[in-house]
Amino acid sequence: EFSPDSKRVAYVAMKNRRMMAVVDGKESDDHQIVSETAFSSDSQRFVYISLDGKMGAVVLDGKPLKSYDRVTSVRFSGDGKHLMFLAVDQRK
């Protein structure tokens, strides 16, 4: 996908049966599954959801946030300054 300003590009690739996000030619860490990729409205930030084992995580600018039992619907706010997603954490 292209960033909103069309200056950046990102896609999901597979290598050795593992998936990764590739942003501007730079490969992310590999994961079982990579989904829901998105650029922020100012094209500066990139986010995706990763799945490894039974845990999912939001990966923002190449850095994983907290792991959850389930995570989905990742979105940036209209101004690109905030991130929201739906997550389930059943750990005690």
Residue pairs with C-beta under 8 A, 6 or more apart in sequence:
1 9
1 10
1 11
1 37
1 38
1 39
2 8
2 9
3 9
3 10
3 39
3 43
4 39
4 41
4 42
4 43
5 42
5 43
7 43
8 23
8 24
8 39
8 43
8 46
9 23
9 24
10 21
10 22
10 23
10 24
10 37
10 39
10 46
11 21
11 22
11 37
12 19
12 20
12 21
12 22
12 34
12 35
12 37
12 48
13 19
13 20
13 21
13 22
13 27
14 20
15 27
15 30
16 30
18 30
18 31
18 32
19 30
19 31
19 32
19 33
19 34
20 27
20 28
20 29
20 30
20 31
20 34
21 27
21 28
21 34
21 37
21 46
21 48
21 59
22 28
23 46
23 62
28 34
28 48
28 59
28 62
29 50
29 62
31 50
31 51
31 52
32 50
32 51
32 52
32 53
33 50
33 51
34 48
34 49
34 50
34 51
35 48
35 49
35 51
36 47
36 48
36 49
36 72
36 73
36 74
37 46
37 47
37 48
38 46
38 47
38 48
38 74
38 75
38 76
39 45
39 46
39 76
40 46
40 47
40 76
40 80
41 76
41 78
41 79
41 80
42 79
42 80
44 80
45 60
45 61
45 76
45 80
46 60
46 61
46 62
47 58
47 59
47 60
47 61
47 74
47 76
47 83
48 58
48 59
48 74
49 56
49 57
49 58
49 59
49 71
49 72
49 74
49 85
50 56
50 57
50 59
50 64
54 69
55 67
55 68
55 69
56 67
56 68
56 69
56 70
56 71
56 72
56 87
57 64
57 65
57 66
57 67
57 68
57 71
58 64
58 65
58 66
58 71
58 74
58 83
58 85
58 87
59 65
60 83
66 89
68 87
68 88
68 89
69 88
69 89
69 90
69 91
70 87
70 88
71 85
71 86
71 87
71 88
72 85
72 86
72 87
73 84
73 85
73 86
74 83
74 84
74 85
75 83
75 84
75 85
76 82
76 83
76 84
77 83
77 84
